[in-house]
């Protein structure tokens, strides 16, 4: 995502500027070339040497430095993205009124690259009418914003917005800004993930080893590409993807109902969940006592959730299924693709080391309805998610 990208981080004079150190470090570690621009106020909080050590590049602080004539113009045209974090109330006001009296404001006024602002200020200052008007003016000019959040401020606790978003959150929003031209931008994407649990009694359940990792990575990657994403998730320890609406379910019946509610409005369905194929026929309302000898439990089939969506799909929607098999994965997946009326199906072998459940890597082959086979290289599930969504975008045209 960030390898080879050129990012400018503008830091203005607020206490939250210490978080910008972590932001610059994360961008640099991810492979981005980072130029840091400090205002005079920011340099009172964090010295330029700190950012030089983190970015490995000279820090820009003045329009009047030797050998840097028109550097603010070149930088704003050459970079892929400008992030201003923190963006104080004073900085927001100057930007909104087109001032260009230091390196950062001159850079932003001349820039053609996209801009992401991370406001950070006292909660009263953020709620003030002039600040609201200034931010609205910048949004109309095409600036994106992230935050601010509720939480502790320098002057004490507050239950109102003012605190700068955390660096990881800013990074996710920055990724979304960079992907504005994606074919998924503005589309509604529905993703399912994780296992289902079928109760035997109030204590015990039948389930499987799905962790939800693959579906969560797809949901996050789709949001980065500008989609409005809903994730329907079975039990999982994965953190909620940034920007994604998450609905929790337990049983296959609950998954079926949740998909039925959301699918009619969706442009894309990615069915990465691993619902149970069977459930106990008789669910006890008390814990089943331990007993000597064997125990036989009658099972009944659950509904095939993906097959049942055929009448609910929008015309032109792209439907993606998954087939986790143990041997002959591609052949079994091809049969499922036809039977369930899919556009794409993702096949992988649960027995391959480093693929399948409960790991962070995967190797898959994506089959399409036209007979094409697209093997994706072994890699992180985040990278595999990108490969799957590339093929979804091709289907969307």
C-alpha positions as CSV (number, residue, x, y, z in Angstrom):
1,X,0.0,0.0,0.0
2,X,2.6,2.5,1.1
3,X,5.8,1.2,-0.6
4,X,7.1,3.8,-3.0
5,X,4.5,6.4,-2.0
6,X,5.6,10.0,-1.3
7,X,3.8,11.4,1.6
8,X,4.1,14.9,3.2
9,X,3.2,15.2,6.9
10,X,2.5,18.7,8.0
11,X,2.6,19.2,11.8
12,X,1.1,22.3,13.4
13,X,1.6,23.7,16.9
14,X,-0.6,21.5,19.2
15,X,0.1,19.1,22.1
16,X,-1.0,16.2,19.8
17,X,2.1,16.7,17.7
18,X,3.8,14.0,19.7
19,X,1.4,11.5,18.0
20,X,2.7,12.7,14.6
21,X,6.1,11.1,15.5
22,X,4.4,7.7,15.5
23,X,2.6,8.5,12.3
24,X,5.8,9.4,10.5
25,X,7.5,6.3,11.9
26,X,4.6,4.0,10.7
27,X,4.7,5.5,7.2
28,X,8.4,5.2,6.9
29,X,8.4,1.5,8.2
30,X,5.7,0.8,5.6
31,X,8.0,1.9,2.8
32,X,6.8,5.5,2.1
33,X,9.1,8.4,1.5
34,X,8.1,10.9,4.1
35,X,8.8,14.7,4.1
36,X,7.9,16.5,7.3
37,X,6.9,20.1,7.3
38,X,6.9,21.8,10.8
39,X,5.3,25.1,11.6
40,X,7.0,27.4,14.0
41,X,4.6,26.4,16.7
42,X,5.0,22.7,16.1
43,X,8.8,23.0,16.5
44,X,8.1,24.3,20.1
45,X,6.5,20.9,20.9
46,X,8.8,18.5,18.9
47,X,12.2,19.4,17.6
48,X,13.0,19.0,13.9
49,X,15.8,16.5,14.8
50,X,13.2,14.0,16.1
51,X,11.3,13.9,12.7
52,X,14.6,13.8,10.8
53,X,15.6,10.7,12.7
54,X,12.2,9.1,12.1
55,X,11.9,9.9,8.4
56,X,15.5,9.9,7.4
57,X,15.0,13.1,5.5
58,X,15.6,16.8,6.2
59,X,12.6,18.6,7.9
60,X,11.1,21.6,6.2
61,X,10.4,24.6,8.4
62,X,10.9,27.8,6.4
63,X,10.2,29.3,3.0
64,X,13.5,31.2,3.3
65,X,16.0,28.3,3.6
66,X,18.8,28.4,1.0
67,X,18.6,26.1,-2.0
68,X,14.8,25.5,-1.5
69,X,13.3,28.2,-3.7
70,X,9.8,27.1,-4.8
71,X,10.2,23.8,-2.9
72,X,6.7,24.3,-1.5
73,X,5.3,24.3,-5.1
74,X,7.3,21.3,-6.3
75,X,6.5,19.2,-3.2
76,X,2.7,19.8,-3.4
77,X,2.8,18.6,-7.0
78,X,5.1,15.7,-6.7
79,X,3.8,14.0,-3.6
80,X,1.0,11.4,-3.5
81,X,-0.7,12.7,-0.3
82,X,-0.5,15.5,2.3
83,X,-1.5,14.7,5.8
84,X,-1.8,17.6,8.3
85,X,-1.7,16.1,11.8
86,X,-2.5,17.8,14.1
87,X,-4.5,20.5,12.4
88,X,-5.1,23.1,15.1
89,X,-7.9,25.6,15.1
90,X,-5.4,28.3,14.1
91,X,-4.0,26.3,11.2
92,X,-7.5,25.4,10.0
93,X,-8.5,29.1,10.0
94,X,-5.4,30.1,8.1
95,X,-5.9,27.4,5.5
96,X,-9.6,28.2,5.1
97,X,-8.8,31.9,4.3
98,X,-6.0,31.0,1.8
99,X,-3.1,32.4,3.8
100,X,0.4,31.4,2.5
101,X,2.8,33.0,5.0
102,X,4.8,29.9,5.9
103,X,6.0,26.8,4.2
104,X,3.0,24.6,5.2
105,X,0.2,27.1,4.2
106,X,2.0,28.0,1.0
107,X,2.4,24.3,0.2
108,X,-1.2,23.6,0.8
109,X,-2.4,26.5,-1.3
110,X,-0.3,25.4,-4.3
111,X,-0.8,21.7,-3.9
112,X,-2.5,19.4,-6.4
113,X,-2.1,16.3,-4.3
114,X,-5.0,15.2,-2.1
115,X,-5.1,16.5,1.5
116,X,-6.2,14.8,4.7
117,X,-6.7,16.9,7.9
118,X,-6.6,15.5,11.4
119,X,-8.1,18.3,13.5
120,X,-7.0,18.5,17.2
121,X,-8.0,21.2,19.6
122,X,-9.9,22.1,22.8
123,X,-13.5,20.9,22.6
124,X,-14.9,24.4,22.9
125,X,-12.7,25.6,20.0
126,X,-13.8,22.7,17.9
127,X,-17.5,23.4,18.6
128,X,-17.1,27.1,17.9
129,X,-19.0,28.4,14.9
130,X,-15.9,29.9,13.2
131,X,-14.1,26.5,13.3
132,X,-17.1,24.7,12.0
133,X,-17.3,27.2,9.1
134,X,-13.6,27.0,8.4
135,X,-13.6,23.1,8.3
136,X,-16.7,23.1,6.1
137,X,-15.0,25.5,3.6
138,X,-12.0,23.2,3.4
139,X,-14.2,20.2,2.8
140,X,-15.9,22.0,0.0
141,X,-12.4,22.6,-1.5
142,X,-11.9,18.8,-1.5
143,X,-9.9,18.3,1.7
144,X,-10.7,15.1,3.6
145,X,-10.9,14.9,7.4
146,X,-10.5,12.3,10.1
147,X,-11.7,12.9,13.6
148,X,-11.5,14.5,16.0
149,X,-12.4,11.9,18.7
150,X,-13.8,12.1,22.2
151,X,-11.4,11.5,25.0
152,X,-8.8,13.1,27.3
153,X,-7.5,16.5,26.3
154,X,-4.5,18.3,27.6
155,X,-6.7,20.3,29.9
156,X,-8.6,17.2,31.2
157,X,-11.3,14.7,30.3
158,X,-14.0,15.6,27.8
159,X,-17.0,13.8,26.4
160,X,-17.0,16.0,23.3
161,X,-14.8,15.8,20.1
162,X,-11.4,17.5,20.2
163,X,-8.8,14.8,20.6
164,X,-6.7,13.9,17.5
165,X,-7.4,10.5,16.0
166,X,-4.8,7.9,16.7
167,X,-2.1,7.4,14.1
168,X,-3.4,4.0,13.0
169,X,-6.8,5.5,12.4
170,X,-5.2,8.3,10.4
171,X,-3.3,5.8,8.3
172,X,-6.5,3.9,7.4
173,X,-8.2,7.2,6.3
174,X,-5.1,8.2,4.4
175,X,-5.3,4.9,2.5
176,X,-8.9,5.6,1.6
177,X,-8.0,9.0,0.3
178,X,-5.3,7.5,-1.9
179,X,-7.8,5.0,-3.4
180,X,-10.5,7.6,-4.4
181,X,-10.4,6.6,-8.1
182,X,-11.3,2.9,-7.4
183,X,-14.2,1.3,-9.1
184,X,-15.5,0.4,-5.7
185,X,-15.7,4.0,-4.6
186,X,-19.3,4.8,-3.5
187,X,-20.4,1.2,-3.9
188,X,-22.2,-0.8,-1.2
189,X,-20.2,-3.9,-0.3
190,X,-21.5,-6.6,2.0
191,X,-18.9,-9.0,3.5
192,X,-19.5,-12.0,5.8
193,X,-16.7,-13.4,8.0
194,X,-16.0,-15.9,10.7
195,X,-17.7,-19.0,11.9
196,X,-21.2,-19.6,13.2
197,X,-22.0,-21.4,16.5
198,X,-24.9,-23.9,16.7
199,X,-25.9,-24.5,20.4
200,X,-26.2,-28.0,21.9
201,X,-27.4,-26.5,25.2
202,X,-26.8,-23.2,27.0
203,X,-23.1,-24.0,27.5
204,X,-21.9,-26.1,24.5
205,X,-21.8,-25.2,20.8
206,X,-20.8,-26.7,17.5
207,X,-18.5,-24.5,15.5
208,X,-15.4,-24.6,13.3
209,X,-11.9,-23.1,13.2
210,X,-12.6,-20.0,11.2
211,X,-11.0,-16.9,12.7
212,X,-12.6,-14.4,10.4
213,X,-9.3,-13.0,9.3
214,X,-9.9,-13.2,5.6
215,X,-13.3,-11.6,5.6
216,X,-12.0,-8.8,7.9
217,X,-9.1,-8.1,5.6
218,X,-11.5,-7.9,2.6
219,X,-13.9,-5.6,4.5
220,X,-11.0,-3.2,5.4
221,X,-9.5,-3.3,1.9
222,X,-12.9,-2.5,0.3
223,X,-13.4,0.5,2.7
224,X,-9.9,1.7,1.7
225,X,-11.1,1.6,-1.9
226,X,-13.9,4.0,-1.1
227,X,-16.8,1.6,-0.6
228,X,-19.5,1.7,2.0
229,X,-18.9,-1.6,3.8
230,X,-21.0,-3.7,6.0
231,X,-19.4,-6.6,7.7
232,X,-21.6,-9.4,9.1
233,X,-19.4,-11.4,11.5
234,X,-19.6,-14.5,13.5
235,X,-17.6,-14.8,16.7
236,X,-14.1,-13.5,16.1
237,X,-11.3,-11.9,18.1
238,X,-10.4,-9.6,15.2
239,X,-10.7,-5.9,15.9
240,X,-13.5,-4.1,14.0
241,X,-12.1,-2.7,10.7
242,X,-11.8,1.1,10.6
243,X,-14.8,2.8,9.0
244,X,-16.8,-0.4,8.5
245,X,-20.3,-1.0,9.9
246,X,-20.1,-4.3,11.8
247,X,-23.1,-6.6,12.7
248,X,-22.5,-9.5,15.0
249,X,-24.3,-12.9,14.6
250,X,-24.0,-16.3,16.2
251,X,-25.9,-18.9,14.3
252,X,-26.3,-19.8,10.7
253,X,-30.0,-18.8,10.9
254,X,-28.9,-15.3,12.2
255,X,-26.4,-15.0,9.4
256,X,-29.1,-15.9,6.8
257,X,-31.4,-13.2,8.2
258,X,-28.7,-10.6,8.4
259,X,-27.6,-11.2,4.8
260,X,-31.3,-11.2,3.6
261,X,-31.8,-7.7,5.2
262,X,-28.6,-6.1,3.7
263,X,-28.2,-7.8,0.3
264,X,-30.9,-6.1,-1.7
265,X,-29.0,-2.8,-1.4
266,X,-25.6,-4.2,-2.0
267,X,-23.5,-3.9,-5.2
268,X,-21.1,-6.6,-4.1
269,X,-21.5,-9.6,-1.8
270,X,-18.3,-11.4,-0.5
271,X,-19.4,-14.5,1.4
272,X,-16.2,-15.2,3.3
273,X,-18.0,-16.6,6.4
274,X,-17.8,-20.3,7.3
275,X,-21.4,-21.1,8.4
276,X,-22.1,-24.5,10.0
277,X,-23.5,-27.1,7.6
278,X,-25.3,-28.9,10.4
279,X,-26.9,-28.1,13.7
280,X,-28.2,-30.2,16.6
281,X,-31.8,-31.3,16.0
282,X,-32.6,-31.0,19.7
283,X,-31.3,-28.1,21.7
284,X,-31.6,-28.5,25.4
285,X,-32.5,-25.6,27.7
286,X,-30.3,-26.9,30.4
287,X,-26.6,-28.1,30.4
288,X,-26.4,-31.6,29.2
289,X,-24.9,-33.6,32.1
290,X,-21.7,-35.7,31.6
291,X,-22.4,-39.4,31.3
292,X,-20.5,-42.6,31.0
293,X,-20.1,-44.2,27.6
294,X,-20.7,-42.7,24.1
295,X,-23.1,-39.9,23.2
296,X,-25.1,-39.7,20.0
297,X,-26.4,-36.3,18.9
298,X,-28.8,-36.1,16.0
299,X,-27.9,-33.3,13.5
300,X,-30.0,-31.6,10.9
301,X,-28.8,-29.6,7.9
302,X,-28.7,-25.8,8.0
303,X,-29.8,-23.7,5.1
304,X,-27.2,-22.9,2.4
305,X,-27.0,-19.2,3.0
306,X,-25.3,-18.3,-0.3
307,X,-27.5,-20.4,-2.4
308,X,-30.5,-18.8,-0.8
309,X,-29.5,-15.3,-1.9
310,X,-30.2,-15.9,-5.6
311,X,-33.6,-14.2,-5.5
312,X,-32.3,-11.3,-3.3
313,X,-29.4,-10.1,-5.5
314,X,-29.6,-6.8,-7.3
315,X,-29.2,-6.9,-11.1
316,X,-25.5,-6.4,-11.9
317,X,-24.3,-7.2,-8.4
318,X,-21.1,-9.1,-8.1
319,X,-21.4,-12.2,-6.0
320,X,-18.3,-13.8,-4.5
321,X,-18.2,-17.2,-2.8
322,X,-15.5,-19.1,-0.9
323,X,-14.7,-22.8,-1.1
324,X,-12.3,-24.1,1.6
325,X,-11.7,-27.8,0.7
326,X,-9.3,-30.6,1.6
327,X,-8.1,-31.8,-1.9
328,X,-9.3,-30.9,-5.4
329,X,-10.2,-27.4,-4.2
330,X,-10.5,-25.8,-7.6
331,X,-12.6,-28.6,-9.1
332,X,-15.0,-28.6,-6.2
333,X,-15.1,-24.8,-6.3
334,X,-16.0,-24.8,-10.0
335,X,-19.0,-26.9,-9.3
336,X,-20.2,-24.6,-6.5
337,X,-19.7,-21.5,-8.7
338,X,-22.2,-22.9,-11.2
339,X,-24.7,-24.3,-8.7
340,X,-24.9,-21.1,-6.7
341,X,-24.8,-18.7,-9.6
342,X,-21.7,-16.9,-8.6
343,X,-19.5,-14.4,-10.5
344,X,-16.3,-15.4,-8.6
345,X,-15.4,-18.1,-6.2
346,X,-12.2,-18.2,-4.1
347,X,-10.8,-21.7,-3.7
348,X,-8.1,-22.8,-1.2
349,X,-7.0,-26.0,0.5
350,X,-7.3,-26.2,4.2
351,X,-4.4,-28.7,4.4
352,X,-1.8,-26.4,2.8
353,X,0.6,-25.1,5.3
354,X,0.2,-21.4,5.9
355,X,-3.2,-21.2,4.3
356,X,-6.8,-21.6,5.6
357,X,-8.0,-21.1,9.1
358,X,-6.3,-19.3,12.0
359,X,-3.3,-18.0,10.1
360,X,-2.4,-14.6,8.7
361,X,-1.3,-15.9,5.2
362,X,-3.2,-17.6,2.4
363,X,-2.9,-19.0,-1.1
364,X,-6.0,-19.0,-3.2
365,X,-7.2,-19.5,-6.8
366,X,-10.1,-17.4,-7.9
367,X,-12.4,-18.9,-10.6
368,X,-14.8,-16.7,-12.6
369,X,-18.0,-17.5,-14.3
370,X,-16.4,-17.2,-17.7
371,X,-14.1,-20.1,-17.0
372,X,-11.0,-18.1,-16.0
373,X,-8.7,-19.2,-13.3
374,X,-6.7,-16.6,-11.4
375,X,-4.1,-18.1,-9.0
376,X,-3.0,-15.4,-6.4
377,X,0.5,-15.7,-5.0
378,X,1.1,-16.9,-1.4
379,X,1.1,-13.9,0.9
380,X,-0.6,-12.1,3.7
381,X,-4.4,-12.2,3.9
382,X,-4.3,-8.5,3.4
383,X,-2.5,-8.9,0.1
384,X,-4.8,-11.7,-1.0
385,X,-7.8,-9.5,-0.2
386,X,-6.4,-6.9,-2.5
387,X,-6.1,-9.5,-5.3
388,X,-9.6,-10.6,-4.8
389,X,-11.0,-7.1,-4.9
390,X,-8.9,-6.3,-8.1
391,X,-11.0,-9.1,-9.8
392,X,-14.2,-7.8,-8.3
393,X,-13.4,-4.4,-9.8
394,X,-12.9,-6.0,-13.2
395,X,-16.4,-7.5,-12.9
396,X,-17.8,-4.1,-12.0
397,X,-16.3,-2.7,-15.1
